Amino acid sequence: MDRQRVSHHPAVAASELEPLMTAEDVARYMRVSRSMVYKLAESAHLPCLRIGACLRFERLTVERYARGEVHGEPEGRVVEIKKLVA
């Protein structure tokens, strides 16, 4: 099963279709432990999305953080996405 789904919505840019990174993906990319990734996210140094109990990271943000271009923001460091119940 292909994890990446393609949207046919014309307003969605191709760059927005890139899947989010897991903490494991980020740890491999940055060559640090997964627990270090969680510490960076929870301490507001590495911006992330919280989807339920999971943390997810945008690739561009991780790359910018690794280059020193992203600095944590005390307000809104974790964006929480809750399930929508129909």
C-alpha positions as CSV (number, residue, x, y, z in Angstrom):
1,M,0.0,0.0,0.0
2,D,1.4,3.4,-1.0
3,R,1.6,5.7,2.0
4,Q,1.6,8.9,-0.1
5,R,-1.7,9.8,-1.5
6,V,-2.1,12.2,-4.4
7,S,-4.7,14.9,-4.1
8,H,-6.5,16.0,-7.2
9,H,-7.6,19.2,-5.7
10,P,-6.2,22.1,-7.9
11,A,-5.5,24.3,-5.0
12,V,-3.0,21.9,-3.4
13,A,0.6,22.5,-4.5
14,A,2.8,19.5,-5.1
15,S,5.1,20.6,-2.3
16,E,2.2,20.2,0.1
17,L,1.7,16.6,-0.7
18,E,5.0,15.5,0.8
19,P,4.3,13.2,3.8
20,L,5.1,14.4,7.3
21,M,8.1,12.9,9.0
22,T,7.9,10.8,12.1
23,A,10.3,11.3,15.1
24,E,12.2,8.3,13.8
25,D,12.6,9.9,10.4
26,V,13.8,13.1,12.0
27,A,16.3,11.3,14.2
28,R,17.8,9.5,11.2
29,Y,18.0,12.7,9.2
30,M,19.6,14.6,12.1
31,R,21.6,11.6,13.3
32,V,20.4,11.9,16.9
33,S,18.3,9.7,19.1
34,R,14.5,9.6,18.8
35,S,14.3,10.8,22.5
36,M,16.4,13.8,21.5
37,V,13.8,14.6,18.8
38,Y,11.0,14.4,21.4
39,K,13.0,16.7,23.8
40,L,13.6,19.2,21.0
41,A,9.9,19.2,20.1
42,E,8.5,19.4,23.7
43,S,11.0,22.1,24.7
44,A,9.8,24.3,21.8
45,H,13.0,24.1,19.9
46,L,11.7,22.1,16.9
47,P,8.2,23.0,15.7
48,C,5.9,20.0,15.2
49,L,2.3,18.9,14.7
50,R,0.6,16.7,17.3
51,I,-1.9,14.3,15.8
52,G,-3.5,12.5,18.7
53,A,-0.6,11.1,20.7
54,C,1.8,11.2,17.7
55,L,4.3,14.0,16.8
56,R,4.8,14.7,13.1
57,F,7.3,17.1,11.5
58,E,7.3,19.0,8.2
59,R,10.4,18.1,6.2
60,L,11.1,21.7,5.2
61,T,10.9,22.8,8.8
62,V,13.3,20.0,9.9
63,E,15.8,20.9,7.1
64,R,15.6,24.5,8.1
65,Y,16.1,23.7,11.8
66,A,19.1,21.5,10.9
67,R,20.6,24.5,9.1
68,G,19.9,26.8,12.1
69,E,17.3,28.8,10.3
70,V,14.3,27.8,12.6
71,H,14.2,28.8,16.2
72,G,11.5,27.5,18.6
73,E,8.6,29.7,19.5
74,P,7.4,29.5,23.1
75,E,3.8,30.2,21.9
76,G,2.3,27.5,19.7
77,R,5.3,25.2,19.7
78,V,3.1,22.2,19.2
79,V,0.2,22.4,16.9
80,E,-2.5,20.0,18.0
81,I,-4.7,18.3,15.4
82,K,-7.7,16.5,16.8
83,K,-9.8,13.9,15.0
84,L,-12.8,15.4,13.3
85,V,-15.9,13.4,14.2
86,A,-18.6,13.5,11.6
